[in-house]
Amino acid sequence: MKRHLLIGDVHGCREDLEQLLERLRYDPAGDVLVLLGDLVNRGPDSAGVLRLARRLDARCVLGNHDVRLLRVAHGRTPPRSYDTTDDVLAAADREELIEWLGAQPFVREFGSLLCVHAGLHPHWEHPEAILSGLNPLEETPELSFAVTVRTCTAQGERPARESGLIEGPYRAWYEFWRERAQETRTVAFGHWAVHGLVWLPRVRGLDTGCAWGGKLSGWIVEEDRLVQVDKR
Ligand SMILES: [Mn+2]
């Protein structure tokens, strides 16, 4: 049976990704590998993660760190001193890696499953239409929301500064998704390591902080089963 394997934020942790693929018994002939964004930065081997993902024909959605790397690589923004993506920028195969990453979308649909890095705006009736075709090099409110949101109001207003906690008038963005009476699709996302695993009806949050010494999480959709590895 064809399986969809969804994996949370890898953040340059190639060894942990390899270990998780082993534990998932990943079969390149039959399985579809989906990475929920932020493949790069923080961890030690961003280039290795990109090479592996490209070789395995992983389907990714872009995260905020992926977008930043693309903008740095294209000279649109200067690197930050604490970024750990120099290995990609200095790689002999840099052009292939950047081109492959830059071709990844911000949202993917697999049947009744939607994948996005951070979250979806409460007003977006058809997120896949709003987010498809966005250029990662051009900042737009929609792009920014999809790759960075954690909490918002029912109108999609966000706190001036996000602490990672759910505070004040703001709620987790996915609560508004859950309240959609007619909605039958499930959303899978990453980006919220502080919040950790989210396992609710029609919502799966899979960033469990591998880069911070936590776990790397995989969800086998067809079995509705969680598989995790501890950070090495
Ligand atoms: Mn992120």
Boltz pocket constraint, residues with backbone or C-beta under 6 A from the ligand:
constraints:
  - pocket:
      binder: B
      contacts: [[A, 38], [A, 63], [A, 64], [A, 65], [A, 117], [A, 147], [A, 190], [A, 191]]
      max_distance: 6.0
